[in-house]
């Protein structure tokens, strides 16, 4: 039985409608893709174990057990349960070089000044620290009216031009696509070093 909330519809000032039921379906469909991204992060943590991790735009989710052994700080725009600091991606309150790893998953498309955000993230990273960035490419409009950008791999390289050793991986719609479907990139996962 579907709850009443799943049938609710949000209307924005520009007339865009988002049905909660549709959003629930999309989230269910993306479960496999999110697991792939989590596996990439797990692999990175194993290869480059951090001491201090900051997650930007973490939302109201419980602390991931991946970070049980590190100093993990969650940030978001709004105060919620589980958020350590309320701040924006363009004005981080950490001192220069204080962080080993910054995680920024599905946030950059919502930042109106993305270049400023990646520069601010770079500022707080220690020398040799990493940015783990996930950005949607072929993805429906969401969090309206604060959904500003979609990035190609070339756009991400341009944004991250001050970082070294930028590695970009694709997360595709289909697990083993035929040649024709390889263009259907759902997410780009970037790992960039300061």
N, CA, C and O of each residue as an XYZ file, in Angstrom:
776
protein
N       0.842     -1.187      0.000
C       0.000      0.000      0.000
C       0.887      1.251      0.000
O       1.830      1.348      0.786
N       0.591      2.168     -0.851
C       1.377      3.387     -0.979
C       0.843      4.432     -0.009
O      -0.364      4.663      0.076
N       1.756      5.056      0.715
C       1.327      6.050      1.697
C       0.832      7.312      1.011
O       1.094      7.542     -0.170
N       0.117      8.116      1.768
C      -0.402      9.382      1.251
C       0.727     10.304      0.823
O       0.591     11.050     -0.146
N       1.855     10.255      1.551
C       2.980     11.126      1.236
C       3.552     10.845     -0.150
O       4.015     11.759     -0.832
N       3.519      9.571     -0.566
C       4.078      9.223     -1.871
C       3.263      9.815     -3.015
O       3.754      9.902     -4.140
N       2.045     10.216     -2.746
C       1.218     10.805     -3.782
C       1.288     12.323     -3.795
O       0.753     12.967     -4.697
N       1.941     12.889     -2.804
C       2.037     14.336     -2.753
C       2.871     14.859     -3.911
O       3.742     14.171     -4.442
N       2.581     16.077     -4.279
C       3.270     16.694     -5.402
C       3.768     18.060     -4.953
O       3.034     18.823     -4.324
N       5.020     18.363     -5.279
C       5.578     19.672     -4.960
C       5.546     20.518     -6.223
O       5.991     20.072     -7.281
N       5.032     21.712     -6.124
C       4.976     22.630     -7.267
C       5.895     23.797     -6.968
O       5.809     24.411     -5.904
N       6.771     24.099     -7.906
C       7.684     25.228     -7.729
C       7.147     26.433     -8.475
O       6.176     26.334     -9.226
N       7.789     27.572     -8.260
C       7.318     28.800     -8.892
C       7.427     28.770    -10.411
O       6.709     29.501    -11.093
N       8.318     27.932    -10.956
C       8.420     27.854    -12.417
C       7.495     26.790    -13.012
O       7.555     26.514    -14.210
N       6.643     26.194    -12.178
C       5.651     25.259    -12.667
C       6.118     23.816    -12.731
O       5.370     22.953    -13.189
N       7.329     23.532    -12.287
C       7.843     22.169    -12.325
C       7.206     21.352    -11.206
O       7.140     21.806    -10.064
N       6.743     20.164    -11.527
C       6.128     19.282    -10.532
C       7.023     18.083    -10.270
O       7.582     17.501    -11.199
N       7.155     17.724     -9.029
C       7.886     16.525     -8.658
C       6.971     15.675     -7.779
O       6.587     16.087     -6.685
N       6.634     14.513     -8.260
C       5.807     13.600     -7.493
C       6.706     12.781     -6.579
O       7.691     12.194     -7.027
N       6.368     12.745     -5.318
C       7.173     12.014     -4.348
C       7.241     10.539     -4.732
O       8.272      9.893     -4.541
N       6.165     10.016     -5.263
C       6.136      8.617     -5.674
C       7.166      8.370     -6.788
O       7.862      7.355     -6.776
N       7.258      9.286     -7.734
C       8.237      9.181     -8.819
C       9.644      9.232     -8.253
O      10.503      8.452     -8.664
N       9.894     10.136     -7.315
C      11.215     10.242     -6.700
C      11.583      8.942     -5.999
O      12.734      8.511     -6.070
N      10.638      8.317     -5.332
C      10.879      7.046     -4.655
C      11.271      5.973     -5.673
O      12.176      5.179     -5.418
N      10.598      5.948     -6.818
C      10.910      4.984     -7.874
C      12.330      5.208     -8.398
O      13.087      4.252     -8.567
N      12.692      6.465     -8.655
C      14.028      6.789     -9.161
C      15.088      6.343     -8.158
O      16.096      5.753     -8.548
N      14.873      6.617     -6.868
C      15.828      6.211     -5.839
C      15.997      4.697     -5.801
O      17.111      4.202     -5.627
N      14.909      3.966     -5.961
C      14.966      2.506     -5.973
C      15.749      2.017     -7.184
O      16.569      1.107     -7.069
N      15.499      2.616     -8.340
C      16.196      2.247     -9.564
C      17.706      2.482     -9.435
O      18.500      1.712     -9.975
N      18.098      3.526     -8.734
C      19.504      3.911     -8.634
C      20.272      3.181     -7.533
O      21.461      3.433     -7.338
N      19.612      2.293     -6.822
C      20.248      1.596     -5.705
C      21.559      0.927     -6.143
O      22.572      1.057     -5.455
N      21.553      0.219     -7.268
C      22.743     -0.465     -7.768
C      23.861      0.525     -8.082
O      25.026      0.268     -7.778
N      23.512      1.640     -8.682
C      24.507      2.648     -9.038
C      25.140      3.263     -7.788
O      26.345      3.514     -7.753
N      24.331      3.498     -6.780
C      24.851      4.059     -5.532
C      25.785      3.063     -4.839
O      26.776      3.453     -4.223
N      25.456      1.779     -4.948
C      26.342      0.756     -4.379
C      27.684      0.740     -5.109
O      28.727      0.556     -4.482
N      27.664      0.929     -6.428
C      28.915      0.984     -7.200
C      29.778      2.155     -6.734
O      30.988      2.016     -6.556
N      29.142      3.304     -6.541
C      29.877      4.495     -6.099
C      30.441      4.279     -4.696
O      31.575      4.667     -4.413
N      29.655      3.665     -3.825
C      30.112      3.380     -2.463
C      31.298      2.420     -2.492
O      32.214      2.536     -1.678
N      31.282      1.486     -3.418
C      32.397      0.548     -3.576
C      33.662      1.281     -4.028
O      34.760      0.962     -3.573
N      33.510      2.261     -4.919
C      34.658      3.074     -5.350
C      35.240      3.852     -4.173
O      36.458      3.948     -4.024
N      34.362      4.406     -3.339
C      34.828      5.144     -2.166
C      35.531      4.198     -1.194
O      36.581      4.534     -0.647
N      34.959      3.032     -0.983
C      35.572      2.049     -0.087
C      36.974      1.675     -0.576
O      37.910      1.577      0.218
N      37.106      1.469     -1.873
C      38.409      1.132     -2.460
C      39.407      2.281     -2.240
O      40.569      2.047     -1.908
N      38.944      3.503     -2.428
C      39.829      4.659     -2.224
C      40.259      4.770     -0.757
O      41.421      5.056     -0.472
N      39.339      4.549      0.155
C      39.671      4.616      1.582
C      40.691      3.548      1.963
O      41.560      3.781      2.804
N      40.580      2.386      1.346
C      41.535      1.316      1.623
C      42.924      1.683      1.097
O      43.934      1.439      1.756
N      42.958      2.273     -0.100
C      44.241      2.622     -0.727
C      44.879      3.878     -0.134
O      46.104      3.988     -0.084
N      44.052      4.822      0.314
C      44.528      6.100      0.857
C      43.818      6.375      2.188
O      42.955      7.251      2.238
N      44.150      5.664      3.255
C      43.420      5.840      4.508
C      43.563      7.255      5.086
O      44.677      7.705      5.356
N      42.452      7.946      5.271
C      42.501      9.314      5.803
C      42.379      9.330      7.326
O      41.955      8.353      7.942
N      42.759     10.457      7.914
C      42.534     10.682      9.346
C      41.331     11.585      9.562
O      40.531     11.361     10.471
N      41.205     12.618      8.713
C      40.112     13.583      8.839
C      39.333     13.607      7.522
O      39.898     13.842      6.453
N      38.019     13.358      7.623
C      37.142     13.327      6.448
C      36.023     14.340      6.646
O      35.378     14.374      7.694
N      35.800     15.163      5.628
C      34.677     16.101      5.633
C      33.764     15.715      4.480
O      34.210     15.567      3.343
N      32.489     15.556      4.784
C      31.498     15.306      3.722
C      30.653     16.559      3.561
O      30.033     17.037      4.511
N      30.640     17.078      2.346
C      29.882     18.293      2.039
C      28.508     17.893      1.524
O      28.388     17.058      0.628
N      27.480     18.493      2.099
C      26.122     18.179      1.668
C      25.717     16.770      2.019
O      25.090     16.080      1.215
N      26.070     16.338      3.209
C      25.832     14.939      3.594
C      24.367     14.620      3.840
O      23.974     13.454      3.792
N      23.558     15.626      4.102
C      22.140     15.354      4.359
C      21.934     14.657      5.683
O      22.877     14.445      6.445
N      20.711     14.311      5.944
C      20.352     13.695      7.226
C      20.461     12.179      7.143
O      19.463     11.466      7.251
N      21.673     11.701      6.952
C      21.870     10.262      6.925
C      22.780      9.873      8.073
O      23.600     10.683      8.504
N      22.658      8.661      8.577
C      23.515      8.258      9.693
C      24.965      8.137      9.256
O      25.261      7.914      8.082
N      25.859      8.287     10.218
C      27.291      8.168      9.919
C      27.564      6.786      9.343
O      27.152      5.773      9.907
N      28.251      6.757      8.231
C      28.583      5.521      7.540
C      29.644      4.769      8.332
O      30.588      5.377      8.837
N      29.500      3.471      8.443
C      30.487      2.693      9.197
C      31.860      2.689      8.526
O      32.849      2.287      9.139
N      31.923      3.137      7.267
C      33.214      3.295      6.605
C      34.115      4.264      7.366
O      35.341      4.199      7.266
N      33.496      5.157      8.122
C      34.254      6.214      8.797
C      34.375      5.988     10.301
O      34.612      6.931     11.056
N      34.215      4.759     10.729
C      34.279      4.454     12.162
C      35.643      4.754     12.758
O      35.735      5.100     13.935
N      36.696      4.632     11.977
C      38.061      4.797     12.487
C      38.661      6.165     12.195
O      39.848      6.372     12.446
N      37.883      7.103     11.674
C      38.427      8.416     11.313
C      37.626      9.525     11.988
O      36.543      9.296     12.527
N      38.178     10.717     11.944
C      37.466     11.904     12.405
C      36.591     12.369     11.238
O      37.084     13.002     10.305
N      35.306     12.058     11.291
C      34.359     12.340     10.212
C      33.486     13.532     10.600
O      32.910     13.564     11.687
N      33.395     14.515      9.693
C      32.588     15.713      9.948
C      31.602     15.875      8.798
O      31.998     15.980      7.637
N      30.327     15.894      9.129
C      29.288     16.058      8.111
C      28.836     17.513      8.076
O      28.681     18.153      9.116
N      28.626     18.029      6.854
C      28.167     19.409      6.697
C      26.954     19.433      5.784
O      26.778     18.554      4.940
N      26.127     20.440      5.961
C      24.982     20.645      5.078
C      24.511     22.088      5.240
O      24.969     22.815      6.121
N      23.586     22.481      4.369
C      23.041     23.843      4.409
C      22.078     24.068      5.570
O      21.942     25.184      6.069
N      21.413     22.999      5.991
C      20.379     23.121      7.025
C      20.726     22.269      8.234
O      21.315     21.196      8.100
N      20.357     22.750      9.417
C      20.590     21.927     10.611
C      19.630     20.743     10.613
O      18.416     20.913     10.503
N      20.178     19.564     10.737
C      19.395     18.328     10.792
C      20.079     17.379     11.745
O      21.225     17.601     12.136
N      19.399     16.345     12.112
C      20.015     15.308     12.940
C      21.152     14.682     12.150
O      20.975     14.316     10.988
N      22.307     14.559     12.767
C      23.459     13.949     12.120
C      24.381     14.927     11.413
O      25.431     14.526     10.912
N      24.014     16.201     11.361
C      24.859     17.206     10.727
C      25.739     17.842     11.796
O      25.241     18.335     12.808
N      27.041     17.829     11.567
C      27.974     18.414     12.525
C      28.116     19.919     12.360
O      28.171     20.654     13.347
N      28.175     20.385     11.098
C      28.345     21.815     10.833
C      27.387     22.268      9.740
O      27.220     21.591      8.726
N      26.765     23.415      9.956
C      25.900     24.015      8.946
C      26.732     25.059      8.207
O      27.148     26.064      8.784
N      26.970     24.801      6.905
C      27.748     25.724      6.084
C      27.578     25.375      4.612
O      27.085     24.302      4.262
N      27.995     26.297      3.766
C      27.889     26.074      2.323
C      29.217     25.568      1.776
O      30.255     25.688      2.427
N      29.174     25.006      0.580
C      30.389     24.495     -0.063
C      31.335     25.622     -0.463
O      32.523     25.383     -0.679
N      30.828     26.833     -0.562
C      31.674     27.964     -0.977
C      32.275     28.719      0.209
O      33.116     29.597      0.015
N      31.858     28.392      1.427
C      32.380     29.052      2.639
C      32.587     28.006      3.732
O      31.783     27.901      4.658
N      33.654     27.244      3.621
C      33.947     26.203      4.603
C      34.761     26.795      5.745
O      35.662     27.604      5.523
N      34.439     26.391      6.959
C      35.052     27.008      8.145
C      36.313     26.294      8.633
O      36.820     26.612      9.709
N      36.815     25.354      7.875
C      38.017     24.622      8.267
C      39.265     25.436      7.927
O      39.269     26.219      6.977
N      40.316     25.241      8.710
C      41.563     25.949      8.417
C      42.241     25.330      7.196
O      41.935     24.199      6.819
N      43.129     26.048      6.601
C      43.864     25.583      5.426
C      44.610     24.280      5.736
O      45.265     24.160      6.771
N      44.502     23.313      4.827
C      45.254     22.069      4.948
C      44.882     21.185      6.112
O      45.717     20.409      6.578
N      43.653     21.274      6.603
C      43.249     20.534      7.803
C      42.622     19.169      7.517
O      42.420     18.384      8.443
N      42.312     18.872      6.255
C      41.483     17.711      5.927
C      42.223     16.778      4.967
O      42.904     17.235      4.048
N      42.084     15.473      5.185
C      42.712     14.475      4.321
C      41.832     14.111      3.126
O      42.336     13.873      2.028
N      40.511     14.068      3.344
C      39.584     13.656      2.289
C      38.307     14.480      2.391
O      37.721     14.613      3.465
N      37.888     15.029      1.258
C      36.594     15.705      1.170
C      35.719     14.876      0.241
O      36.119     14.537     -0.872
N      34.522     14.555      0.713
C      33.552     13.823     -0.088
C      32.461     14.802     -0.493
O      31.890     15.498      0.347
N      32.184     14.845     -1.772
C      31.172     15.756     -2.311
C      30.344     14.962     -3.324
O      30.622     14.984     -4.523
N      29.333     14.266     -2.826
C      28.511     13.397     -3.667
C      27.198     14.072     -4.031
O      26.398     14.418     -3.163
N      26.994     14.251     -5.322
C      25.732     14.796     -5.836
C      25.368     16.133     -5.197
O      24.220     16.369     -4.821
N      26.356     16.986     -5.086
C      26.171     18.305     -4.489
C      26.527     19.414     -5.474
O      25.848     20.439     -5.523
N      27.580     19.218     -6.255
C      28.115     20.294     -7.092
C      27.092     20.855     -8.072
O      27.150     22.037     -8.413
N      26.162     20.031     -8.524
C      25.138     20.535     -9.452
C      24.182     21.513     -8.784
O      23.447     22.225     -9.469
N      24.183     21.556     -7.454
C      23.307     22.447     -6.692
C      24.012     23.715     -6.212
O      23.394     24.559     -5.563
N      25.294     23.853     -6.525
C      26.089     24.998     -6.076
C      26.108     26.043     -7.187
O      26.511     25.749     -8.313
N      25.676     27.252     -6.874
C      25.601     28.297     -7.902
C      26.975     28.820     -8.322
O      27.110     29.401     -9.399
N      27.991     28.620     -7.487
C      29.361     29.032     -7.812
C      30.290     27.813     -7.695
O      31.068     27.724     -6.745
N      30.217     26.884     -8.638
C      30.976     25.639     -8.503
C      32.497     25.822     -8.484
O      33.190     25.103     -7.763
N      33.025     26.768     -9.261
C      34.474     26.985     -9.256
C      34.942     27.440     -7.879
O      35.985     27.007     -7.390
N      34.170     28.304     -7.270
C      34.507     28.763     -5.914
C      34.468     27.597     -4.921
O      35.305     27.518     -4.023
N      33.499     26.697     -5.083
C      33.391     25.545     -4.180
C      34.599     24.621     -4.303
O      35.154     24.204     -3.286
N      35.022     24.289     -5.534
C      36.168     23.381     -5.677
C      37.464     24.050     -5.213
O      38.376     23.367     -4.748
N      37.554     25.363     -5.332
C      38.723     26.073     -4.800
C      38.716     26.067     -3.272
O      39.764     25.920     -2.644
N      37.550     26.225     -2.685
C      37.427     26.194     -1.225
C      37.751     24.798     -0.691
O      38.403     24.663      0.345
N      37.302     23.779     -1.386
C      37.622     22.403     -0.991
C      39.135     22.188     -1.078
O      39.733     21.596     -0.180
N      39.739     22.661     -2.138
C      41.192     22.512     -2.298
C      41.943     23.220     -1.172
O      42.963     22.725     -0.693
N      41.441     24.366     -0.758
C      42.072     25.129      0.326
C      42.147     24.320      1.616
O      43.166     24.357      2.305
N      41.085     23.591      1.953
C      41.054     22.876      3.238
C      41.771     21.527      3.181
O      42.044     20.925      4.219
N      42.080     21.044      1.959
C      42.791     19.774      1.845
C      44.266     19.950      2.186
O      44.880     20.952      1.820
N      44.825     18.982      2.879
C      46.268     18.978      3.137
C      46.974     18.636      1.837
O      46.343     18.137      0.905
N      48.256     18.892      1.761
C      49.047     18.500      0.590
C      48.950     16.981      0.448
O      49.224     16.251      1.400
N      48.568     16.513     -0.715
C      48.375     15.077     -0.936
C      46.982     14.593     -0.568
O      46.666     13.418     -0.757
N      46.135     15.493     -0.038
C      44.758     15.123      0.287
C      43.931     14.947     -0.971
O      44.342     15.364     -2.054
N      42.755     14.323     -0.830
C      41.936     13.979     -1.987
C      40.518     14.526     -1.896
O      39.952     14.701     -0.817
N      39.981     14.782     -3.061
C      38.565     15.104     -3.236
C      37.917     13.913     -3.922
O      38.374     13.480     -4.980
N      36.853     13.380     -3.325
C      36.043     12.323     -3.942
C      34.743     12.994     -4.343
O      33.892     13.283     -3.502
N      34.598     13.241     -5.645
C      33.492     14.023     -6.172
C      32.612     13.154     -7.063
O      33.106     12.481     -7.968
N      31.316     13.171     -6.804
C      30.352     12.469     -7.652
C      29.412     13.511     -8.221
O      28.837     14.317     -7.490
N      29.262     13.482     -9.548
C      28.416     14.460    -10.215
C      27.516     13.756    -11.228
O      28.008     12.983    -12.049
N      26.216     14.006    -11.185
C      25.332     13.381    -12.172
C      25.509     14.015    -13.541
O      25.853     15.192    -13.654
N      25.271     13.228    -14.574
C      25.307     13.756    -15.935
C      23.931     13.586    -16.583
O      23.214     14.569    -16.767
N      23.561     12.373    -16.926
C      22.212     12.121    -17.446
C      21.324     11.831    -16.254
O      21.258     10.698    -15.777
N      20.656     12.834    -15.786
C      19.891     12.699    -14.542
C      18.752     13.698    -14.567
O      18.924     14.825    -15.032
N      17.584     13.297    -14.071
C      16.440     14.217    -14.104
C      16.612     15.405    -13.158
O      17.399     15.369    -12.213
N      15.868     16.426    -13.440
C      15.820     17.611    -12.590
C      15.408     17.190    -11.185
O      14.481     16.397    -11.020
N      16.098     17.719    -10.167
C      15.770     17.370     -8.783
C      16.141     18.542     -7.868
O      16.906     19.426     -8.254
N      15.597     18.536     -6.672
C      15.792     19.628     -5.700
C      15.546     20.995     -6.333
O      16.309     21.943     -6.143
N      14.477     21.060     -7.076
C      14.071     22.293     -7.765
C      13.733     23.351     -6.728
O      13.091     23.009     -5.735
N      14.109     24.582     -6.884
C      14.763     25.222     -8.030
C      16.280     25.320     -7.890
O      16.895     26.192     -8.503
N      16.888     24.452     -7.104
C      18.331     24.533     -6.856
C      19.104     23.440     -7.593
O      20.015     22.836     -7.027
N      18.756     23.190     -8.814
C      19.465     22.238     -9.663
C      20.009     23.038    -10.845
O      19.279     23.318    -11.796
N      21.301     23.407    -10.786
C      21.861     24.381    -11.713
C      22.648     23.800    -12.883
O      22.556     24.330    -13.990
N      23.420     22.729    -12.679
C      24.389     22.305    -13.687
C      24.423     20.800    -13.877
O      24.050     20.029    -12.993
N      24.891     20.396    -15.079
C      25.337     19.037    -15.372
C      26.713     19.190    -16.010
O      26.935     20.100    -16.809
N      27.634     18.300    -15.656
C      29.012     18.421    -16.125
C      29.404     17.236    -16.990
O      29.053     16.094    -16.694
N      30.134     17.517    -18.059
C      30.790     16.469    -18.821
C      32.114     16.174    -18.142
O      32.517     16.881    -17.218
N      32.790     15.132    -18.597
C      34.112     14.846    -18.025
C      35.088     15.976    -18.328
O      36.020     16.212    -17.559
N      34.881     16.678    -19.443
C      35.753     17.793    -19.807
C      35.459     19.016    -18.936
O      36.372     19.751    -18.559
N      34.196     19.225    -18.625
C      33.830     20.308    -17.723
C      34.380     20.074    -16.325
O      34.827     21.011    -15.665
N      34.347     18.822    -15.871
C      34.896     18.501    -14.553
C      36.413     18.709    -14.529
O      36.953     19.232    -13.555
N      37.093     18.303    -15.593
C      38.545     18.538    -15.654
C      38.858     20.032    -15.624
O      39.836     20.454    -15.007
N      38.033     20.823    -16.286
C      38.224     22.279    -16.270
C      38.006     22.830    -14.873
O      38.795     23.648    -14.401
N      36.937     22.389    -14.200
C      36.686     22.839    -12.821
C      37.836     22.456    -11.892
O      38.188     23.213    -10.987
N      38.413     21.291    -12.116
C      39.447     20.757    -11.223
C      40.856     21.017    -11.740
O      41.783     20.289    -11.389
N      41.030     22.036    -12.564
C      42.332     22.289    -13.191
C      43.456     22.580    -12.194
O      44.623     22.383    -12.535
N      43.154     23.038    -10.986
C      44.187     23.305     -9.984
C      44.554     22.075     -9.168
O      45.463     22.129     -8.338
N      43.863     20.976     -9.393
C      44.166     19.722     -8.703
C      45.135     18.919     -9.559
O      45.229     19.130    -10.768
N      45.854     17.997     -8.923
C      46.744     17.125     -9.692
C      46.145     15.722     -9.721
O      45.309     15.365     -8.891
N      46.589     14.952    -10.683
C      46.183     13.556    -10.777
C      44.661     13.373    -10.678
O      44.172     12.675     -9.790
N      43.939     13.989    -11.572
C      42.478     13.876    -11.597
C      42.108     12.619    -12.370
O      42.439     12.481    -13.547
N      41.415     11.700    -11.694
C      40.942     10.461    -12.313
C      39.419     10.538    -12.358
O      38.771     10.803    -11.346
N      38.854     10.302    -13.545
C      37.402     10.358    -13.709
C      36.913      9.013    -14.224
O      37.381      8.515    -15.248
N      35.963      8.433    -13.496
C      35.343      7.175    -13.907
C      33.874      7.421    -14.219
O      33.245      8.321    -13.663
N      33.341      6.600    -15.121
C      31.937      6.700    -15.500
C      31.120      5.635    -14.786
O      31.560      4.496    -14.632
N      29.932      6.019    -14.353
C      28.939      5.067    -13.874
C      27.814      5.125    -14.896
O      27.124      6.136    -15.024
N      27.640      4.023    -15.623
C      26.712      3.988    -16.750
C      25.326      3.505    -16.344
O      25.153      2.873    -15.302
N      24.338      3.816    -17.191
C      22.965      3.354    -16.954
C      22.892      1.833    -16.917
O      22.221      1.255    -16.062
N      23.579      1.200    -17.841
C      23.545     -0.260    -17.938
C      24.883     -0.824    -17.499
O      25.922     -0.226    -17.778
N      24.883     -1.975    -16.810
C      26.133     -2.514    -16.281
C      27.147     -2.886    -17.355
O      28.328     -2.568    -17.210
N      26.729     -3.541    -18.415
C      27.631     -3.931    -19.506
C      26.990     -3.485    -20.813
O      26.401     -4.292    -21.532
N      27.108     -2.209    -21.114
C      26.401     -1.690    -22.280
C      27.042     -2.105    -23.597
O      28.244     -2.356    -23.676
N      26.229     -2.167    -24.596
C      26.740     -2.320    -25.958
C      27.403     -1.002    -26.331
O      27.180      0.017    -25.678
N      28.203     -1.021    -27.361
C      28.965      0.161    -27.776
C      28.083      1.403    -27.900
O      28.483      2.494    -27.493
N      26.894      1.239    -28.456
C      26.016      2.388    -28.692
C      25.556      3.053    -27.386
O      25.286      4.254    -27.364
N      25.466      2.270    -26.297
C      24.953      2.799    -25.036
C      26.041      3.339    -24.111
O      25.731      3.834    -23.028
N      27.308      3.252    -24.516
C      28.393      3.731    -23.654
C      28.356      5.235    -23.436
O      29.035      5.754    -22.550
N      27.573      5.928    -24.230
C      27.445      7.375    -24.057
C      26.470      7.742    -22.942
O      26.414      8.900    -22.529
N      25.713      6.782    -22.459
C      24.711      7.072    -21.442
C      25.344      7.014    -20.053
O      25.209      6.033    -19.322
N      26.033      8.089    -19.720
C      26.723      8.196    -18.434
C      25.746      8.754    -17.415
O      25.211      9.848    -17.595
N      25.514      8.017    -16.361
C      24.622      8.469    -15.309
C      25.355      9.399    -14.343
O      24.856     10.469    -13.994
N      26.543      8.977    -13.919
C      27.356      9.775    -12.997
C      28.808      9.772    -13.463
O      29.262      8.851    -14.141
N      29.517     10.821    -13.083
C      30.968     10.832    -13.156
C      31.474     10.819    -11.721
O      30.984     11.553    -10.863
N      32.467      9.967    -11.481
C      33.119      9.906    -10.170
C      34.546     10.394    -10.375
O      35.300      9.814    -11.157
N      34.911     11.456     -9.675
C      36.249     12.039     -9.798
C      37.000     11.873     -8.490
O      36.455     12.078     -7.406
N      38.241     11.503     -8.615
C      39.148     11.524     -7.471
C      40.300     12.431     -7.875
O      41.027     12.156     -8.829
N      40.449     13.519     -7.126
C      41.452     14.532     -7.447
C      42.352     14.756     -6.237
O      41.886     14.767     -5.098
N      43.608     14.929     -6.487
C      44.601     15.134     -5.427
C      45.013     16.596     -5.373
O      45.118     17.255     -6.407
N      45.244     17.100     -4.176
C      45.741     18.482     -4.042
C      47.221     18.514     -4.331
O      47.838     19.578     -4.274
